[in-house]
């Protein structure tokens, strides 16, 4: 059935076959010409009015599935790569990788930045590079290169699979925080030294940097784009090290806490200082209808926690930043350690 000499493993040929299955038509291009020409010769394709456009004939529609089963046995799994009306198996990848692999450096890094690789091979940072395209490349790991931001004062070490341990206390003595890139975090084998008594995730960047930390408390800043990485870090810690989240009291703050719980596979536990109620009169702000920003309108059922219930029923919210100036904050954090 058709010329077995056609290179069915070529990405452009597989793209053409899947395009025909989904749309029952195709545009002839240099990369897919061997298949298109063979199908035209066999009366599987008929010309359209548009130049280089072809549609499946009755014979082609009747025999296409059998042809795919014969030449591409796993073609049904490939339907996952379809995105709307566009296939991810593009000529762009064929052309770019076809050139780059002939110029490939011998010391290619083991870990590559995901968005840069997608830009290089697909022409877009945001277009996902699917698994079957990765199989065309040398063995590499992809990293989004998010970062963990850590503060503390305990003698904690990260033992790596290769190389000397990362001694966090030495870095904290010289810098305000430890910034651990994702690709380095994935090389950590185990923890050594003093484990924290408690890990606290903090939403506000300034509060994270300025807050006075009690001894043995490890603080972790949770940027929205790094929530999954933060959750992975929390899973890496022993389960007997408790976690509490300190964030703004608004809808987005609650969502961050819930997402952390899902990512870390730990229950949600929020730090709401007992004196925060005193800030309602002078520091609360009205909610608004902009869903993606701070102070957005509350959604979902009213919660039973007294302060949250008050805020939700009066359409107000509180930022955590003012608490940084309150002398009572450190004492309440210290009590958490007990």
C-alpha positions in Angstrom: 0.0 0.0 0.0 1.7 3.1 -1.3 5.5 3.3 -1.6 7.1 1.8 1.4 10.3 3.8 0.6 8.6 7.0 1.8 10.4 8.0 5.1 7.4 7.7 7.4 9.5 8.7 10.4 10.3 12.1 8.9 8.4 14.7 11.0 7.0 16.4 7.9 5.6 13.1 6.5 3.9 12.3 9.8 2.6 15.8 10.0 1.1 15.5 6.5 -0.6 12.2 7.4 -2.1 13.5 10.6 -3.3 16.7 8.7 -5.0 14.5 6.2 -6.8 12.5 8.9 -8.0 15.6 10.7 -8.8 18.0 7.8 -9.1 15.6 4.8 -7.0 18.1 2.9 -3.4 19.3 2.7 -1.1 21.9 1.2 1.8 20.5 -0.8 5.1 21.7 0.5 8.7 20.7 -0.3 9.0 18.8 3.0 5.8 16.7 2.4 6.0 16.4 -1.4 7.1 12.7 -1.5 3.9 11.7 0.3 1.5 14.1 -1.4 2.9 13.2 -4.9 2.5 9.5 -4.2 -1.1 10.0 -2.9 -1.9 12.0 -6.1 -0.5 9.3 -8.3 -2.5 6.7 -6.5 -5.7 8.7 -6.9 -6.0 9.2 -3.1 -5.8 13.0 -3.5 -7.6 15.4 -5.8 -6.5 18.9 -6.6 -8.4 21.9 -5.2 -8.8 25.3 -6.9 -6.1 26.8 -4.7 -2.6 26.2 -6.0 -0.8 23.3 -4.2 -4.0 22.4 -2.4 -5.3 18.8 -2.4 -8.3 17.0 -0.8 -8.9 13.4 -0.1 -10.7 11.4 -2.8 -13.3 8.8 -1.9 -10.6 6.2 -2.2 -8.4 8.2 0.1 -11.1 8.6 2.8 -11.8 4.9 2.6 -8.2 3.8 2.9 -6.5 6.4 5.1 -7.0 4.7 8.5 -5.7 1.4 7.2 -2.7 3.2 5.7 -1.9 5.0 9.0 -2.2 1.7 10.9 0.2 0.1 8.5 2.9 2.9 8.2 2.4 4.7 11.6 1.1 2.1 14.1 1.2 4.7 17.0 -0.6 7.4 15.0 -3.6 7.5 17.4 -1.3 8.5 20.3 -0.1 11.4 18.1 -3.6 13.0 18.1 -2.6 14.5 21.4 -0.2 16.9 19.6 -3.0 18.5 17.6 -3.8 22.0 18.9 -6.9 23.5 17.4 -6.4 23.6 13.6 -2.6 23.7 13.9 -0.1 20.8 14.2 2.9 21.1 16.4 4.9 19.0 14.0 6.0 21.9 11.9 8.4 22.4 9.1 10.0 25.0 11.3 11.3 22.2 13.6 12.4 20.1 10.7 14.3 23.0 9.1 15.8 24.4 12.3 16.8 21.1 13.9 18.0 19.8 10.5 20.5 22.6 10.4 21.4 22.8 14.1 22.2 19.1 14.6 24.9 19.4 11.9 26.5 22.2 13.9 25.9 20.7 17.4 28.4 21.5 20.1 30.0 18.5 21.7 29.5 19.9 25.3 25.8 20.5 25.1 24.5 21.1 28.6 22.6 18.3 30.3 19.9 20.8 31.3 18.4 23.3 28.9 16.1 26.3 29.4 12.7 25.2 28.1 11.5 28.5 26.7 14.8 29.2 24.9 14.8 25.7 23.4 11.2 26.2 22.1 12.1 29.6 20.7 15.2 28.1 18.9 13.3 25.1 17.5 9.7 26.2 17.1 10.1 30.0 16.8 8.0 30.6 19.9 8.8 30.6 23.6 5.2 29.6 24.6 4.6 26.7 22.1 5.0 23.5 24.0 7.7 21.1 22.7 5.9 17.8 22.8 7.5 14.5 24.0 7.8 13.0 20.5 9.9 16.0 19.3 12.1 15.7 22.4 12.9 12.2 21.2 14.6 13.7 18.1 17.1 15.6 20.3 20.1 14.4 22.4 19.2 13.3 25.9 18.6 16.5 27.8 16.4 17.7 30.6 14.3 20.8 30.3 14.0 23.4 33.0 11.7 26.4 33.3 14.4 28.0 35.5 12.2 29.2 38.2 13.9 29.9 41.5 13.4 29.2 45.2 14.0 32.1 47.5 14.9 31.1 51.1 15.6 32.9 54.4 16.6 31.4 57.7 19.3 31.2 60.3 19.8 27.4 60.9 22.8 25.4 59.8 21.1 23.7 57.0 22.9 22.0 54.1 21.7 20.6 50.8 23.7 17.6 49.7 23.9 17.3 45.9 24.2 14.3 43.7 27.4 15.7 42.3 29.7 18.3 43.9 30.1 19.8 47.4 27.1 20.5 49.6 25.3 23.9 49.5 25.8 25.4 52.9 22.8 27.8 53.3 24.0 29.4 56.6 27.2 30.7 55.0 25.2 32.3 52.2 22.7 33.9 54.6 25.6 35.4 56.5 26.7 37.3 53.4 23.4 37.8 51.5 19.8 38.6 52.4 18.5 35.4 50.9 19.4 32.1 49.2 18.3 32.0 45.6 18.3 28.4 44.4 17.6 27.8 40.7 15.3 25.0 39.7 18.0 23.1 37.9 20.2 23.1 41.0 17.3 22.1 43.3 16.7 19.0 41.2 20.3 18.0 41.9 19.7 17.9 45.6 19.9 14.4 47.1 19.1 15.0 50.8 19.1 17.6 53.6 21.9 17.7 56.3 22.5 19.7 59.5 19.7 21.6 61.4 16.3 21.0 59.9 13.8 23.9 60.4 11.1 23.5 63.1 8.7 25.2 60.8 8.6 26.4 57.2 6.6 29.5 56.4 5.7 30.5 52.8 5.2 34.2 52.4 3.3 35.9 49.6 4.6 39.5 49.7 8.1 39.9 48.4 8.9 42.8 50.7 7.5 41.1 53.8 9.6 38.0 53.0 12.8 40.1 52.9 12.1 42.5 55.8 10.4 40.2 58.4 12.3 39.3 61.5 12.5 35.6 61.6 12.5 33.5 64.9 15.3 30.9 65.2 14.7 27.7 63.4 12.0 29.1 61.1 12.7 28.7 57.3 10.9 31.3 55.1 10.1 30.7 51.5 8.8 33.4 49.1 6.1 32.1 46.8 5.9 34.0 43.6 2.8 33.0 41.6 4.8 31.5 38.8 6.8 29.4 41.2 4.1 27.8 43.2 4.6 24.4 41.7 8.3 24.6 42.5 7.6 25.7 46.0 5.2 22.8 46.4 8.0 20.4 45.2 10.3 21.8 47.7 7.8 21.3 50.5 7.3 17.7 49.4 11.1 17.3 49.7 11.1 18.3 53.3 10.3 15.6 55.9 6.6 15.4 56.7 7.3 16.1 60.4 8.4 19.7 59.5 5.1 21.6 59.5 4.2 24.2 56.9 2.1 27.4 57.4 1.3 30.0 54.8 1.3 33.7 55.5 -0.4 35.8 52.8 -2.7 38.7 52.0 -6.3 38.2 53.1 -7.9 38.5 49.7 -9.3 36.0 47.2 -6.0 35.7 45.4 -4.2 35.0 48.8 -6.6 32.2 49.5 -6.1 30.7 46.0 -2.3 30.8 46.5 -2.7 28.9 49.7 -5.0 26.3 48.1 -2.6 25.9 45.1 0.3 25.4 47.5 -1.7 22.7 49.3 -2.3 20.8 46.1 1.3 21.2 44.9 2.8 20.2 48.3 0.3 17.5 49.1 0.0 19.0 52.6 -3.1 20.4 54.3 -3.7 24.2 54.1 -2.7 25.9 57.3 -2.8 29.7 57.3 -1.0 32.1 59.6 -3.5 34.8 60.7 -2.1 36.7 63.6 -4.7 37.2 66.4 -4.2 41.0 66.3 -4.9 41.4 62.6 -8.5 42.1 63.4 -7.3 45.5 64.8 -6.3 46.6 61.3 -9.8 46.4 59.9 -10.7 50.0 60.4 -7.5 51.8 59.2 -6.0 49.3 56.7 -8.8 47.4 55.0 -9.6 48.2 51.3 -12.7 47.6 49.2 -12.6 44.7 46.8 -13.1 45.2 43.1 -14.1 43.2 40.0 -10.7 42.8 38.4 -10.3 39.0 38.7 -6.5 38.8 38.1 -5.2 41.5 40.6 -4.9 42.0 44.3 -8.1 42.8 46.1 -10.4 41.1 43.6 -13.9 40.3 44.7 -14.3 37.3 47.0 -15.7 34.2 45.3 -16.9 30.9 46.8 -18.6 30.2 50.2 -18.1 32.5 53.2 -15.4 31.0 55.5 -15.9 30.4 59.2 -12.7 32.1 60.4 -13.9 35.2 62.1 -11.7 37.7 60.3 -12.2 36.2 56.9 -15.9 36.0 57.4 -15.9 39.8 58.3 -13.9 40.6 55.2 -16.0 38.5 52.9 -19.3 39.7 54.1 -18.3 43.4 53.9 -16.4 43.1 50.6 -13.0 44.2 52.0 -9.5 42.8 52.1 -6.3 43.2 54.0 -2.7 43.3 52.8 0.0 41.6 55.0 2.6 44.4 54.5 1.5 46.7 57.4 1.9 43.9 59.9 5.7 44.1 59.3 5.8 47.2 61.6 3.9 45.6 64.5 6.0 44.5 67.4 3.4 41.7 68.1 4.2 39.9 64.9 7.5 38.4 66.0 6.0 37.1 69.2 3.1 35.4 67.3 5.6 33.8 64.9 7.7 32.6 67.8 4.5 31.0 69.4 4.1 29.0 66.1 7.4 27.4 66.9 6.0 26.0 70.2 
